[in-house]
Amino acid sequence: MSVLTFALAQYSPRVGDLLANAKQMVQLAEQAKQKGADVIVFPELAVTGYPPEDLLLRASMNKRVRHALDVLKQVNGITMVVGYPHQDDDATQPQPRYNSAAVLCDGKILGVYHKQYLPNYSVFDERRYFTTGSQHVILEIKGQKVGLLVCEDIWQEKPICQLKKLGADVAVVLNASPFETGKHDRRKELLQNQTRTNAIPLAYVNCVGGQDDLVFDGGSMAVNADGSIAAEANRFSEQLLLVEFDCEKHAFNQQPPVAALSAVAETYQTLVVGVRDYVNRSGFPGVILGLSGGVDSALCLAIAVDALGPERVNAVMMPFAYTAQISLDDAAAQAKRLNVAYHVAEIHNIVHSFANTLHPFFGDSDVGVTEENLQARTRGTLLMALSNKFGHLVLTTGNKSEMAVGYATLYGDMAGGYDVLKDVYKTEVFELCRYRNSLEESPVIPERVITRPPSAELRPDQVDQDSLPPYEILDAILQGYIEHDLSQTELVEKGFDCDVVNRIIKMVDRNEYKRRQAAIGPRVTSRAFGRERRYPLVNGWQAGD
């Protein structure tokens, strides 16, 4: 049996570190060669990492890319398919830049393919940086005609159809496809439809790891012409997946299937990878967070421990007069259960000092939200001071429901460098807590933290639903308005109370200024705050249709 063995290099490049990326790619190519691979395929823009954004505009970028390619050319005995930004040199005039795939073998570049479809939606803005390619590339490797595509090309009908018409035996697709809920299933369905429709097998390689607010989940795979999944890599971890292409049958040899992850497991892994890579690649020795005894900070603590290990996680409980004893007990219990450094710093004197200093200004006016926010801002100040002193990154713990309606304090609980739950709705927070507890016999999040009514504990007997609708209703309205752009009228037609809808929409719209100042956090949904949902801070748009 004649076979062409592909190594799908599902790896995690570091954005901007071209030389280190190239050296890692060389190591992976040598490993693949030792395992008998004929071809190793790397993800989209593997040389620079994805997305390189305005680093592409730096004057030295092309020089660094060429140097990285020279390093890769040192590999012999295996064909390499490498994603990189291509730009010709011409001192007389600027040259177009392409999102490209180069085929290297024994020190030579055998061919270069330029991506033909540049995504300019959601988190993607490739038209800012790249020019559209127009030519297909098919190379013969061990007698097989291998056609190249890059990411968005496979989401369109024409490119793979053209490869088939040009006689390609197999297609290779380089990708940098970030996670969002349900995306992996959509990828699978797409690839299966494309292979069946065009009667051509394909090898799909995706990158993995966290980059700022994006998390890449891997899931590289080989798909046969009948749409069957022949081989699949693990999710959320680096892997060198070897797949054999039977040259006589024109099909990949079948491998055992990989266990599918549930939706909640996918989301949890996304959050863990996001925290891990942001902290590690930023060079922080560890993290610190305010552990309140509530459900959000409890989940963040568990994620941080899973991402970094307990020795790199620090928790501080900062009680005030309204902090319930149950909160103190549960925070201490969880910190002990997870074996993290834990301290209690009472804030009574600091808050009273603020109040005394402000009394000449406030006089005998009613106590209200301003005084409540002093508690949150005191806690934010303490956490930032500890961060400055010991170098730990402050993790903020606000969820998407709170960030949407502004149920958070600027320079208070919003103070920090990375918001773990920024794109996670409150109802999903509870699901994630139960999921994490299900992984061990002894729960890592106390059960009553999950079951007790959520409260900011900024005034006596306060609960969140004094100010907000029940989270089941709030989240449903928010998902309709934010994720699906439903209008006020459409939401009411779905059965939601008109006054509640109007109030929530107004809260979302007027708190854009807060979100613009918020820490970044891992993207989970298809419409995350920041890269995707961008509204003007000052505008005259009226809620309605």
C-alpha positions as CSV (number, residue, x, y, z in Angstrom):
1,M,0.0,0.0,0.0
2,S,1.4,3.4,-1.0
3,V,0.7,6.1,1.6
4,L,1.3,9.8,1.9
5,T,1.7,10.5,5.6
6,F,0.6,14.0,6.8
7,A,1.6,15.5,10.2
8,L,-1.0,18.1,11.3
9,A,0.9,20.4,13.6
10,Q,-1.7,21.7,16.0
11,Y,0.5,24.0,17.9
12,S,0.4,27.4,19.8
13,P,2.7,30.0,18.2
14,R,3.4,33.2,20.2
15,V,2.3,36.3,18.3
16,G,5.3,38.4,17.3
17,D,8.0,36.0,18.3
18,L,8.9,34.9,14.8
19,L,12.3,33.4,15.5
20,A,11.0,31.3,18.5
21,N,8.1,30.2,16.4
22,A,10.4,29.1,13.6
23,K,12.6,27.1,15.9
24,Q,9.6,25.4,17.4
25,M,8.4,24.5,14.0
26,V,11.8,23.0,13.1
27,Q,11.5,20.8,16.2
28,L,8.1,19.7,15.2
29,A,9.2,19.0,11.7
30,E,12.1,16.8,13.0
31,Q,9.7,14.9,15.3
32,A,7.3,14.4,12.4
33,K,10.1,13.2,10.1
34,Q,11.2,10.7,12.8
35,K,7.6,9.4,13.0
36,G,7.6,8.8,9.3
37,A,5.7,11.8,8.0
38,D,6.1,13.0,4.4
39,V,4.4,16.3,4.9
40,I,4.0,18.5,8.0
41,V,1.2,21.2,7.9
42,F,1.3,24.2,10.2
43,P,-1.6,26.6,10.9
44,E,-2.5,29.9,9.3
45,L,0.2,32.6,9.9
46,A,2.1,30.1,12.0
47,V,5.3,32.1,11.6
48,T,3.9,35.3,13.1
49,G,1.1,33.9,15.3
50,Y,-2.5,34.9,14.8
51,P,-3.7,37.6,14.8
52,P,-0.5,39.7,14.4
53,E,-2.6,42.9,13.9
54,D,-0.6,46.0,13.4
55,L,2.7,44.2,13.9
56,L,2.3,43.5,10.2
57,L,2.8,47.2,9.5
58,R,6.1,47.4,11.2
59,A,9.0,48.2,8.9
60,S,11.1,45.3,10.0
61,M,8.3,42.6,9.7
62,N,9.3,41.4,6.2
63,K,12.9,41.1,7.2
64,R,11.9,39.0,10.2
65,V,9.7,36.8,8.1
66,R,12.5,36.1,5.7
67,H,14.8,35.3,8.5
68,A,12.2,32.9,10.0
69,L,11.8,31.2,6.6
70,D,15.6,30.8,6.3
71,V,15.5,28.9,9.6
72,L,12.8,26.7,8.3
73,K,14.7,26.0,5.1
74,Q,17.3,24.2,7.2
75,V,14.9,21.2,7.6
76,N,15.6,18.4,5.1
77,G,13.8,15.2,4.3
78,I,10.2,16.4,4.9
79,T,7.9,18.8,3.0
80,M,6.6,21.7,5.1
81,V,3.5,23.7,4.5
82,V,3.8,26.9,6.4
83,G,1.5,29.8,7.1
84,Y,3.1,33.3,6.9
85,P,2.6,36.8,5.7
86,H,4.1,37.2,2.2
87,Q,5.3,40.5,0.8
88,D,7.8,41.0,-2.1
89,D,10.7,43.4,-1.7
90,D,10.8,46.5,-3.9
91,A,12.6,49.6,-2.8
92,T,10.8,51.7,-5.4
93,Q,7.2,51.1,-4.3
94,P,5.1,49.3,-1.7
95,Q,4.2,45.8,-2.5
96,P,0.9,44.0,-1.6
97,R,0.9,41.8,1.5
98,Y,-0.8,38.4,1.4
99,N,-1.9,35.8,4.0
100,S,0.0,32.9,2.5
101,A,1.1,29.3,2.7
102,A,4.5,28.3,1.5
103,V,5.6,24.8,0.6
104,L,9.2,24.2,1.6
105,C,11.4,21.2,1.0
106,D,15.2,20.7,1.4
107,G,15.9,24.4,1.5
108,K,13.7,25.4,-1.3
109,I,10.3,27.1,-1.6
110,L,8.4,24.9,-4.1
111,G,5.3,27.1,-4.2
112,V,3.4,29.9,-2.5
113,Y,-0.4,30.2,-2.2
114,H,-2.2,33.4,-1.3
115,K,-5.5,33.3,0.6
116,Q,-8.3,34.2,-1.7
117,Y,-11.1,35.1,0.8
118,L,-10.2,37.6,3.5
119,P,-12.7,37.6,6.4
120,N,-13.8,41.0,7.6
121,Y,-16.5,40.3,10.1
122,S,-16.7,39.2,13.8
123,V,-13.2,39.2,15.2
124,F,-11.5,39.3,11.8
125,D,-10.3,42.4,9.9
126,E,-7.9,40.9,7.4
127,R,-8.7,43.4,4.7
128,R,-6.9,46.0,6.8
129,Y,-3.7,44.1,6.2
130,F,-3.9,41.8,3.3
131,T,-4.5,41.7,-0.5
132,T,-6.7,39.0,-2.0
133,G,-5.0,36.2,-3.8
134,S,-6.3,34.8,-7.1
135,Q,-4.2,31.8,-8.1
136,H,-4.6,28.2,-7.0
137,V,-1.5,26.1,-6.1
138,I,-1.3,22.4,-6.5
139,L,1.9,20.5,-5.9
140,E,2.8,16.9,-6.5
141,I,4.1,15.0,-3.4
142,K,4.8,11.3,-3.8
143,G,2.7,11.2,-6.9
144,Q,-0.3,12.9,-5.2
145,K,-1.6,16.3,-6.3
146,V,-2.0,18.4,-3.1
147,G,-4.0,21.6,-3.3
148,L,-3.7,24.4,-0.7
149,L,-6.3,26.6,1.0
150,V,-6.2,29.0,3.9
151,C,-9.0,29.2,6.5
152,E,-11.8,31.4,5.1
153,D,-11.3,29.8,1.6
154,I,-12.9,26.6,2.9
155,W,-16.0,28.4,4.1
156,Q,-16.6,29.5,0.5
157,E,-17.8,27.2,-2.3
158,K,-15.5,28.2,-5.1
159,P,-11.9,27.5,-3.9
160,I,-12.3,23.8,-3.1
161,C,-14.5,23.3,-6.2
162,Q,-11.7,24.8,-8.3
163,L,-9.1,22.5,-6.7
164,K,-11.1,19.5,-7.6
165,K,-11.5,20.7,-11.2
166,L,-7.8,21.3,-11.5
167,G,-7.2,17.7,-10.5
168,A,-6.2,17.9,-6.9
169,D,-6.3,14.5,-5.1
170,V,-6.4,16.0,-1.6
171,A,-6.8,19.5,-0.1
172,V,-4.8,20.9,2.8
173,V,-6.4,23.8,4.8
174,L,-4.4,26.0,7.2
175,N,-6.5,27.6,9.9
176,A,-6.5,30.1,12.8
177,S,-10.1,29.6,13.8
178,P,-10.9,30.9,17.4
179,F,-13.4,29.2,19.7
180,E,-16.9,30.3,20.1
181,T,-19.8,28.3,21.4
182,G,-20.9,25.7,18.8
183,K,-18.1,26.6,16.4
184,H,-16.4,23.2,16.4
185,D,-19.6,21.4,15.4
186,R,-20.2,24.0,12.6
187,R,-16.6,23.4,11.3
188,K,-17.2,19.7,11.2
189,E,-20.5,20.1,9.4
190,L,-18.9,22.5,6.9
191,L,-15.9,20.2,6.2
192,Q,-18.1,17.2,5.7
193,N,-20.4,19.1,3.3
194,Q,-17.5,20.4,1.3
195,T,-15.8,17.0,1.0
196,R,-19.0,15.3,0.0
197,T,-20.1,18.0,-2.4
198,N,-16.7,18.1,-4.2
199,A,-15.7,14.5,-3.7
200,I,-12.3,15.4,-2.4
201,P,-10.7,14.5,1.0
202,L,-9.0,17.3,3.0
203,A,-6.7,17.7,5.9
204,Y,-7.6,20.6,8.2
205,V,-5.1,22.0,10.8
206,N,-6.0,24.6,13.4
207,C,-3.9,26.4,15.9
208,V,-4.4,26.2,19.6
209,G,-3.9,28.4,22.7
210,G,-4.9,31.8,24.0
211,Q,-4.0,35.2,22.4
212,D,-5.3,38.2,24.3
213,D,-9.1,37.7,24.3
214,L,-9.1,35.0,21.7
215,V,-8.8,31.3,22.4
216,F,-8.0,28.8,19.6
217,D,-9.3,25.3,20.3
218,G,-7.5,23.1,17.8
219,G,-9.7,20.2,16.7
220,S,-7.5,19.5,13.6
221,M,-8.9,16.7,11.5
222,A,-8.7,14.6,8.3
223,V,-12.0,14.2,6.4
224,N,-12.6,11.8,3.6
225,A,-14.4,12.4,0.3
226,D,-17.6,10.8,1.7
227,G,-17.6,13.2,4.6
228,S,-16.5,10.8,7.2
229,I,-14.0,12.0,9.9
230,A,-11.0,9.8,9.5
231,A,-8.9,11.3,12.3
232,E,-9.2,14.1,14.8
233,A,-6.9,15.9,17.2
234,N,-7.7,16.7,20.8
235,R,-9.2,20.0,21.7
236,F,-7.4,22.8,23.6
237,S,-4.0,21.2,23.6
238,E,-1.0,21.0,21.3
239,Q,-0.7,17.8,19.3
240,L,1.2,16.4,16.3
241,L,-1.5,14.4,14.6
242,L,-0.2,11.9,12.0
243,V,-2.7,10.7,9.4
244,E,-2.0,8.3,6.5
245,F,-3.5,9.0,3.1
246,D,-3.9,5.9,1.0
247,C,-2.8,6.9,-2.4
248,E,-4.7,4.0,-4.1
249,K,-8.0,4.5,-2.3
250,H,-7.6,8.3,-2.2
251,A,-8.7,8.2,1.4
252,F,-7.3,8.8,4.8
253,N,-6.9,5.7,6.9
254,Q,-9.4,5.6,9.8
255,Q,-8.3,6.3,13.4
256,P,-10.3,5.8,16.6
257,P,-12.7,8.7,17.3
258,V,-12.0,11.3,19.8
259,A,-14.5,11.8,22.6
260,A,-16.6,14.9,22.1
261,L,-16.7,17.7,24.7
262,S,-20.0,19.0,26.0
263,A,-20.8,22.6,25.5
264,V,-20.1,23.5,29.2
265,A,-16.8,21.5,29.1
266,E,-15.8,23.5,26.0
267,T,-16.5,26.7,27.7
268,Y,-14.6,25.8,30.8
269,Q,-11.6,24.7,28.9
270,T,-11.7,27.9,26.9
271,L,-11.6,30.0,30.1
272,V,-8.7,27.9,31.6
273,V,-6.6,28.2,28.4
274,G,-7.4,31.9,28.2
275,V,-6.2,32.6,31.7
276,R,-3.1,30.3,31.4
277,D,-1.8,31.7,28.2
278,Y,-2.5,35.4,29.0
279,V,-0.8,35.1,32.4
280,N,2.2,33.0,31.2
281,R,2.9,34.9,28.0
282,S,2.6,38.2,29.8
283,G,5.3,37.1,32.2
284,F,3.2,37.4,35.5
285,P,4.4,35.1,38.3
286,G,0.8,34.5,39.4
287,V,-2.6,36.1,39.9
288,I,-4.6,37.7,42.7
289,L,-8.3,38.1,43.0
290,G,-10.9,39.2,45.5
291,L,-12.7,36.2,46.9
292,S,-16.0,37.4,48.1
293,G,-17.8,34.2,49.0
294,G,-20.0,34.7,45.9
295,V,-20.4,32.5,42.9
296,D,-18.5,34.5,40.4
297,S,-15.2,34.8,42.3
298,A,-15.5,31.2,43.4
299,L,-15.6,30.1,39.8
300,C,-12.8,32.4,38.8
301,L,-10.7,30.9,41.6
302,A,-11.3,27.4,40.4
303,I,-10.4,28.3,36.8
304,A,-7.2,30.1,38.0
305,V,-6.1,27.1,39.9
306,D,-6.7,24.8,37.0
307,A,-4.9,27.2,34.7
308,L,-1.8,28.0,36.8
309,G,-1.7,25.6,39.8
310,P,-2.6,26.7,43.4
311,E,0.9,27.9,44.2
312,R,0.5,30.8,41.7
313,V,-3.0,31.9,42.9
314,N,-3.6,34.4,45.7
315,A,-7.1,35.2,47.1
316,V,-8.0,38.1,49.4
317,M,-11.3,38.4,51.3
318,M,-12.1,42.1,52.0
319,P,-15.1,42.2,54.3
320,F,-17.1,45.2,55.3
321,A,-20.1,45.6,57.7
322,Y,-22.5,44.1,55.1
323,T,-20.4,41.0,54.4
324,A,-22.3,38.0,55.7
325,Q,-20.6,35.4,57.9
326,I,-21.6,32.7,55.4
327,S,-19.5,34.6,52.8
328,L,-16.5,34.6,55.1
329,D,-16.9,30.9,55.9
330,D,-17.4,29.9,52.3
331,A,-14.5,31.9,50.9
332,A,-12.1,30.4,53.6
333,A,-13.4,26.9,52.9
334,Q,-12.9,27.2,49.2
335,A,-9.4,28.7,49.5
336,K,-8.5,25.8,51.9
337,R,-10.0,23.2,49.5
338,L,-8.0,24.5,46.6
339,N,-4.8,25.1,48.7
340,V,-4.3,28.7,47.6
341,A,-2.7,31.6,49.5
342,Y,-5.6,33.3,51.4
343,H,-5.7,36.5,53.4
344,V,-8.4,38.6,55.0
345,A,-8.1,42.4,54.8
346,E,-11.0,44.2,56.6
347,I,-11.9,47.5,54.8
348,H,-13.9,49.2,57.6
349,N,-11.4,51.8,58.5
350,I,-10.5,52.7,54.9
351,V,-14.2,53.1,53.8
352,H,-14.9,55.2,56.9
353,S,-11.9,57.3,56.2
354,F,-13.1,58.0,52.7
355,A,-16.6,58.9,54.0
356,N,-15.1,61.3,56.6
357,T,-12.9,62.9,53.9
358,L,-15.9,63.3,51.6
359,H,-18.3,64.5,54.3
360,P,-17.6,68.2,53.7
361,F,-18.7,67.7,50.1
362,F,-21.6,65.2,50.8
363,G,-22.9,66.8,53.9
364,D,-26.0,65.0,55.3
365,S,-27.3,63.8,51.9
366,D,-28.8,60.4,51.7
367,V,-26.5,57.4,51.7
368,G,-26.8,55.6,48.4
369,V,-24.9,54.1,45.4
370,T,-22.0,56.4,45.8
371,E,-21.3,55.1,49.3
372,E,-21.8,51.5,48.1
373,N,-19.2,52.1,45.4
374,L,-16.7,53.3,47.9
375,Q,-16.6,49.8,49.2
376,A,-15.9,48.3,45.8
377,R,-13.3,51.0,45.0
378,T,-11.5,50.3,48.3
379,R,-11.3,46.7,47.3
380,G,-10.0,47.5,43.9
381,T,-7.4,49.8,45.3
382,L,-6.1,47.2,47.7
383,L,-5.9,44.5,45.0
384,M,-4.0,46.9,42.6
385,A,-1.6,47.8,45.4
386,L,-0.9,44.1,46.1
387,S,-0.4,43.6,42.3
388,N,2.0,46.5,42.1
389,K,4.0,45.2,45.1
390,F,4.2,41.6,44.2
391,G,3.7,41.6,40.4
392,H,0.6,39.4,40.3
393,L,-2.0,40.0,37.7
394,V,-5.4,41.1,39.2
395,L,-8.2,38.9,37.9
396,T,-11.6,40.6,37.8
397,T,-14.6,38.5,38.3
398,G,-17.5,40.3,36.6
399,N,-19.7,38.2,34.3
400,K,-21.3,39.2,30.9
401,S,-24.7,39.9,32.4
402,E,-23.3,42.4,34.9
403,M,-21.0,44.0,32.2
404,A,-24.0,44.3,29.9
405,V,-26.2,46.3,32.2
406,G,-23.4,48.1,34.1
407,Y,-23.9,46.3,37.3
408,A,-20.2,46.9,38.2
409,T,-18.1,49.7,39.6
410,L,-15.5,51.5,37.6
411,Y,-12.2,51.5,39.4
412,G,-13.7,49.1,41.9
413,D,-14.6,45.5,41.1
414,M,-13.8,46.3,37.4
415,A,-10.2,47.2,38.4
416,G,-7.7,44.6,37.1
417,G,-6.0,43.1,34.1
418,Y,-8.1,40.2,32.9
419,D,-11.8,39.4,33.4
420,V,-12.2,35.7,33.4
421,L,-16.0,35.7,33.0
422,K,-16.4,38.7,30.7
423,D,-18.2,36.8,28.0
424,V,-20.1,34.4,30.3
425,Y,-23.7,35.1,31.2
426,K,-24.7,34.6,34.9
427,T,-26.9,31.6,34.2
428,E,-23.9,30.0,32.6
429,V,-21.8,30.8,35.6
430,F,-23.9,28.4,37.7
431,E,-23.7,25.7,35.0
432,L,-19.9,26.0,35.0
433,C,-19.7,25.8,38.8
434,R,-21.7,22.6,38.8
435,Y,-19.6,21.2,35.9
436,R,-16.4,21.9,37.8
437,N,-17.7,20.3,40.9
438,S,-18.7,17.2,38.9
439,L,-15.1,16.5,38.0
440,E,-14.1,15.6,41.6
441,E,-15.7,13.6,44.4
442,S,-15.3,16.6,46.8
443,P,-16.6,19.9,45.4
444,V,-14.2,22.7,44.8
445,I,-16.9,25.3,45.0
446,P,-19.1,25.1,48.2
447,E,-22.7,24.1,47.3
448,R,-24.3,26.9,49.1
449,V,-22.2,29.4,47.1
450,I,-24.1,28.1,44.1
451,T,-27.5,27.9,45.6
452,R,-27.7,31.1,47.7
453,P,-29.2,34.2,46.1
454,P,-26.4,36.3,44.5
455,S,-25.6,39.6,46.3
456,A,-23.0,42.3,46.0
457,E,-23.3,42.8,49.8
458,L,-22.9,46.5,49.6
459,R,-25.9,47.3,51.8
460,P,-28.0,45.4,54.3
461,D,-29.9,42.3,53.0
462,Q,-29.0,43.2,49.4
463,V,-29.6,40.7,46.6
464,D,-28.9,41.2,42.9
465,Q,-32.6,40.9,42.0
466,D,-33.4,44.0,44.0
467,S,-32.0,45.8,41.0
468,L,-32.3,43.3,38.2
469,P,-34.9,40.9,36.8
470,P,-34.3,37.2,37.6
471,Y,-31.2,36.1,35.7
472,E,-33.1,33.6,33.6
473,I,-35.1,36.5,32.2
474,L,-32.3,39.0,32.1
475,D,-29.9,36.7,30.2
476,A,-32.6,35.7,27.7
477,I,-33.2,39.4,26.9
478,L,-29.5,40.1,26.8
479,Q,-28.8,37.2,24.4
480,G,-31.5,38.4,22.1
481,Y,-30.4,42.0,22.1
482,I,-26.6,41.4,22.1
483,E,-26.0,38.1,20.3
484,H,-28.9,38.3,17.8
485,D,-29.5,42.1,17.4
486,L,-33.2,41.7,18.2
487,S,-35.1,44.9,18.5
488,Q,-37.2,46.1,21.4
489,T,-40.3,45.1,19.4
490,E,-39.0,41.7,18.5
491,L,-38.1,40.9,22.1
492,V,-41.6,41.9,23.3
493,E,-43.1,39.8,20.6
494,K,-41.2,36.9,22.1
495,G,-43.2,37.3,25.3
496,F,-40.9,39.5,27.4
497,D,-42.5,42.3,29.4
498,C,-42.3,45.6,27.5
499,D,-41.2,47.7,30.5
500,V,-38.5,45.2,31.5
501,V,-37.2,45.0,27.9
502,N,-37.1,48.8,27.7
503,R,-35.2,49.1,31.0
504,I,-32.7,46.5,30.1
505,I,-32.0,47.9,26.6
506,K,-31.4,51.3,28.1
507,M,-29.0,49.9,30.7
508,V,-27.0,48.1,28.0
509,D,-26.8,51.2,25.8
510,R,-25.8,53.7,28.4
511,N,-23.1,51.5,29.9
512,E,-21.0,51.2,26.8
513,Y,-18.6,53.7,28.4
514,K,-17.9,51.3,31.3
515,R,-17.3,48.4,29.0
516,R,-14.8,50.4,27.0
517,Q,-12.7,50.8,30.2
518,A,-13.1,47.2,31.3
519,A,-10.3,44.5,31.3
520,I,-10.2,42.1,28.4
521,G,-11.4,38.5,28.9
522,P,-11.6,35.3,26.9
523,R,-14.1,35.3,24.1
524,V,-16.8,32.6,24.4
525,T,-19.8,33.8,22.5
526,S,-20.3,34.9,18.9
527,R,-20.8,38.5,20.0
528,A,-18.3,39.4,22.7
529,F,-17.9,42.9,24.0
530,G,-14.7,44.5,22.6
531,R,-13.6,43.2,19.3
532,E,-17.1,42.4,18.0
533,R,-19.7,44.6,19.5
534,R,-18.6,48.2,19.1
535,Y,-21.0,51.0,19.7
536,P,-20.3,54.8,19.9
537,L,-20.2,56.1,23.4
538,V,-22.1,59.3,22.5
539,N,-24.9,58.9,20.1
540,G,-28.5,59.8,19.5
541,W,-29.9,56.4,18.6
542,Q,-33.1,55.6,20.3
543,A,-34.1,52.1,21.5
544,G,-36.8,50.6,19.4
545,D,-36.9,48.9,16.0
